[in-house]
Amino acid sequence: MRPQAGKDKILDAALDLFATRGFHRTSVDQIAAKAGVSKGLTYNYFDRKEDLLIALVERASEAMVSVAGVHAGSATGYQIMLRDLLARFGRMLKQNHEGLSFQLSLLFDPALQDLLRPLLRKRSEGLLAASKDLFHTAGVADPEMTARRFVSELDGIALHYLRVFEDYPLDDMLIGLYENYKDIGK
């Protein structure tokens, strides 16, 4: 097995078990068994269960920040970049529903807050920076404040879709968000 493939199997098993059983009720033995690898191989990649959790959050963070990535100087117009960003965001939420929903639940676990706060802050800073670049490209007068408002709205949409409402109109909300922001540039 390729090293990255083994690591990914372990992370996928950990995510599944953490999401269904909870972080605190899942053991490394259970993760190794679900991944079909030895406990020793699991510890070869991850020193402790918390390191698995950190790796999962980092993996999701990379996906989220890449969704928001804007290429400065792109020949693509602002409205197209905004539309594409929101489409990628919607797909990412749908494709990673279980894992992202689980990660939201971690925000309210006092035992894990100190461990996860720096990772989640880094994720938020990445999304904020990418959004600021987008609004700078659009010629918005205050791209930082616009980006903060935009990211807050994305966070609210994600929260409602992932954890609050069962039949949340995600696509309609993203279309509405596009309509609110499409003409704010020069």
N, C-alpha and C positions, 0 to 999 in steps of 0.2 A: 504494500500500500504506500502511495506517495505520502510524504510527511504532511503536506497541506491537506490532503484528502482525509487522513486520519484525524487531524485537528478539526476539520470541518464536521466530520461525523460526530465527534465528541461535543462540539458546540451545538450542533443541531439537536442531539439527544438532550443536552443540558437545557436548551431552550424549551423543548417539548415538556420535559419533566418539571422545570421551574414554573412554566405557565399552567400546567395542570395540577401539580401537587403543591406548588409554592417553593420558594427558595429554601426556607428553613426546614421543610419536611422532605427534602430531596438529599440523598447521600451521594457521594462520589461513586460508591459501589453500584448504585442504581444507574447512574449516568453511564458508567463503563459498560454495564450489562446491556443497556438500551442501545449503545453505540456499537456493541459487538466487539469491544476491544478490552484489553486487560486493564485492571486498575493501575498497574505500573505504567502503562503507556499514557494513561490519563494524567498521572502525576509527572510523566516526562514532559508534557506540554504545559501543565498547570500545577503550580505548587500547592494551591488550596482551592476550595470551592469558590471562594470570593474572586479568584483570578478568572475563573470561568465566567462569572457574572460580569466582570470588568470587560472581558473580551467580547461578550455578547453586546454590551452597551456600545463599545467602540465600533463594532461591526455595523450596528444599526446607525450610529452617528455618521460613519463614513457614507453610508447609503443616503442618509438625509441631506448631508451637505452636498453630495454630488448631484442630488436632485435640484438643488438651488443654484448650482454653479452657473456663472455667467462669464462668457468670454469677452473681455474688454476689447473693444475695437471690432467686434463682430459686424459683418455686413448685414446681419439679420436685424430687423427693426425691433424697437422696444416692445410693441404690442405682440409680436410673434414670440419674442423671448418670454414675455409674461405668460402668454397662453400656454407655451410649451412647458414652462416651469410648473404651472398649476396642473397640467395634464400629468406630468411626471410625478408630482406630489400625490395626486389622486391614485395613480397606479401603485405607487410605493405603499400607500396606506392600505390599499386593498390586498396587495400581494404579501404584506407583512403584518396583517391584522393581529394575529395571535401574539407575535413577539412584541410588537409595539404596545399592545394592550397590557401585556405583562409588565413591560417597562414603566408604563404609567402607574401601575399599582405600586411599584417600588418607591415612587416619590413619597408615599405616605407611610413607609416602613421606617420608624425611628432608628432601628438597629443598623440600617443600611444608608441612611442619609449622608453621613460623613464620608463614606466610601464613594458614593455615587455623585455627590454634589459637584466635585471638580469636573467629572466627565460630562455631566449634563450641562454645566456652564460652558465648557469647551464646545459642545454641540451647538448650544444656543448662539455662542459668539460666531461660529462658522456660518450658521444660517443667517445671522444678522449681517455679517460682512458680505456674503453673497447677495443678499437682498439690497444692501446699501449700494453695491456695485450696479445692480440692475437699475435702481432709481437714479443713480448718478448718470448712467447711460441715457436715461430718459430726460435728463435735464431738470429734474425736480429741484426746487429751491433748497429744500432741507432733506437730502436723501437719508440721513441717519434717523431722523424722527419718523419719516415715512416708512423706512425699513422696520423700525421698532413696532409701529402700528400694524404693518403688514404681517410681520412674524407673529405678533400677538393674535391676530385674526386667524392665521394658519394654525397656531397652537389651539385656539378655541375650537376650530373646525375639527382638528384631529382628536381632541378630547371628547367632543360630542359624538363623533363617528366611532371611536374606539371603545369608549367606556360608558357613555351616558344613554344614548338612544339606540334602540335596536334597528329601526328602519330609518336611519338618518339619511336625508337627501344629499349625500356627499357631492355628487356631480352637479346638482343644482346650486349648491352652496359655492362650489368652485367657479361656476359660471358667473354667479352674482359677484364674487370677489373680483373676477376679471373685469366685469362691467364697472365696478367701483374704482379700479385702478388703471384702466386702459387709457384714459385721456388725461392723466395727471402731469404728463411731461410737457415739454415745450410745444 
